[in-house]
Amino acid sequence: MTSATQTPNISYQEVMMPRQPAQWWELLPVSLWFVVTFIPFPNDELLLYPLALYFAGMFALRYTQMVSLALKCWPLFLLPALACISMFWSPVGTQALRFGIMMTLTVIIAIYISGRLTARQIILAIFASCAISVLIALPEARSLNDQIGLYKQKNIFAIRMMLAMLLSLGVALDAKQPFIARLPAWALIPITLYLVYIADSATALVLSLANILVLGSIWMFWINLRHIKHLRTFVLALIFLFGLIGFLLFMNLPNNVFVQSVLESLGKDATLTGRTDLWANAKRISAEQPWLGVGAEGFWQPWVGEAETILDWSYKDPGTKFSFHSVYFEVLVHLGYIGLGLMTFQIVWCFFNCLRGWAADQNIATSMFLLIGIITVITSFTESYLYSVLDISTILFFCAAIIPISRQSRMRKMLVPVRLADPAQAPAPA
């Protein structure tokens, strides 16, 4: 006898129900992952690779949720696929394949973290790693040479501390974060600003001050504007109008010396510390193989004469893993115009989703991820972090783009019993 015969006034309907939320212990491996990727230290691969395998395994165990989310994030897999294929023309085919696989793993980790944890949980996990990083960096930051503590370059140190400042500010201003985290977050803000200042990075310092201004304004004014209908739209229109006027005035300055004056006030030259010369070399090198490039991992090798010449000119030791200090020129040299197009599409897709997520829910957490997206786009012109594997800046940018999409992945279809008003509507027994 079927259940329909036993309970003729009961039917079953397919509805969307929330999945089981992430447990507190799931934040521990995520926090440890961000610690390992945030702070470079000797033999860090002993933790990095086991954690990467953990996330890949958890991705496979939760395949019903993760595969559907991964399919919606298909633009993130295009560049890694091209990097894998470049093994057929790269002078180091095995390294090119490994680089492409690690890029794919980077995307998978970002999808898993964004699919399982909420935006505030991710912020809290990263903040824990930032706090540990600051505590480690502070005693070693007295030396103002090119290397600060465990960090190989002051630029990397400055970007990391700027990111720590932003995350501390995001936790401190968010009333929905636990008080036990908000209290140390307030204390870390001036410390991280001091570390950014001594790193002597104009980009990181300007972005840090801009983050404080923007996120502070959102906390003090923007969130409260939702109570007045259409006021936010009016404010956005004013910001766009004044921005457009300022841009037109800037473009019509005589001899356009404004940028030069700003750079000089920050102690920088017009070549952006030699970056423009690097970009000129990248253009010349890419012209030899314009469409597909030299292949992933095919340029910065000890036996490549042009690479060693650039290292010597940049006062770097032979065999140093260097970059062109622009993700666009980096991809242009290694993967050509095709790779450049895929990278540009990936960045545009990610930034669009950051904007979409912020437009849907304009709170401190989404605002902070929007700022991460803006910072990543800005620094992509002068740094090559997005063309790397298992990098915290890349994963955060991907998470900022995936979080608005992952809301649907946290729901699943379930059959629930529904009592019918009229028993005659019950399905006939089989």
Salt bridges, closest charged atoms under 4 A:
GLU26 OE2 - ARG116 NH2 2.75
ASP174 OD2 - ARG120 NE 2.70
GLU297 OE2 - LYS321 NZ 3.13
GLU306 OE2 - ARG284 NH1 2.94
GLU330 OE2 - HIS334 ND1 3.64
GLU383 OE2 - ARG275 NH2 2.74
GLU383 OE1 - HIS325 ND1 3.22
ASP391 OD1 - ARG160 NH2 3.52
